[in-house]
């Protein structure tokens, strides 16, 4: 299959630190790929360069056949690539439903004059957006939480809300940053089921940074292993985790 995301020779420096050092990897359309490595391996930097939160110092990022190297996050979002964060970025004082509705793009009501001159159009769009938000909440089993403040959600529910907000954009690909961090095992299983179901039913592509290797084994193929800014190995989870170089990199990372 053709690669939806193709990253070549990606470089990113912070002073003398090479956070990404000619990193090369790709993710085929419809796949659930994982990215693992010890702390400081360059995983999050690679994510941020791909999603536009950091501008690479070198290399190429292609998404859906187009050179998107260095495009800002809102441009990447519009092209169908959405990134979530390890620490959820919800708006605490707004309801869960309102958080989702904010993720809707190109709403006529965003221009104040249209609320006066085209109120019917604005109302219809808002009704459609709210219906879509309720649908996504049901898909992620947050429907019963629609009208509570997002700040009242548990840590695991906030991870589900992050995924739900990403789905509101109807993306082609979602970059998930440690979805299992701070989440109890039952919610991790639920989140994994949602990701697998979304990939199968909607054809969504995922790239997931995760330290929970059991989750990676169960969910991801291929797996990209990074260490010291470089891609150390790419392959099926059991194969890369059996690689002596990968094991040595993890042991080294635990000592630092």
PyMOL commands that set and color helices and strands:
alter all, ss='L'
color gray80, all
select helices_A, chain A and resi 43-51+73-78+96-101+108-110+112-117+119-139+143-145+150-152+155-168+185-202+213-219+237-241+244-255
alter helices_A, ss='H'
color red, helices_A
select strands_A, chain A and resi 3-14+17-28+32-36+58-63+66-67+81-83+173-177+205-209+223-227+230-235
alter strands_A, ss='S'
color yellow, strands_A
deselect
rebuild
show_as cartoon
